[in-house]
Amino acid sequence: MKSIMSTDWNDCYAKKETPWEKGQATPVLEEMWAKQQPLFTGRVFVPGCGIGHDARWLADRGLTVTGGDIAPLALEAARDWDRQSTASFKMVDVLSPPADLLGYFDGVWEHTCLCALAPELRNAYIKGLHTVLKSGGRVAGVFFINPEMDEGEEGPPFGISVEELKTLWESHGFTVHEHWVPTTGYEGRVGRELAMILSKN
């Protein structure tokens, strides 16, 4: 199996080649929170958290949030961005979660991390999320169903269809409760993403 490091994410941060870094949490969080409040309770994991905008947004709403990433420079920036935030940040390879996180979280916020990984890693990624969630834990996420690409560009991000998403999650022990195309998002992403709410069986 390829490593999650098949893309050198830390090098991307070192070179400041981070087009996914928008300086704020995704606007889809506001839309989803209003539609599904309370979206989460308790402890929430944000995989591939980057500089941590989404993690801090959730922490500001009273949740106990852990942002995980494999890029040390991203985690360093996340901790430095707002030292008053209650969100915590740690090195986590979701393909092989550490023992202390197994069954630990009540919820997962997935913000296009799945679509940043090579498609052959998707099964291992979702298995990893399954292991860190408690039974009945929720997953809410935003997925690129149609990322804007230049001619000949292959990704990341890697697009995925609605049916592929449903089959992928359901095959790993999740129930899909709801999905829709958000009416908000970062510039250039509106209409290209899918919001989805699931739970661990």
Secondary structure, DSSP 8 states (H G I E B T S, - for coil): ---GGGS-HHHHHHTT--TT--SS--THHHHHHHHSSS---SEEEEET-TT-HHHHHHHTTT-EEEEEES-HHHHHHHHHH-TT---EEEE--TTS--GGGTT-EEEEEEESHHHHS-GGGHHHHHHHHHHHEEEEEEEEEEEESS----TT---SS----HHHHHHHHHTTTEEEEEEE--S--STTTTTTEEEEEEEE-
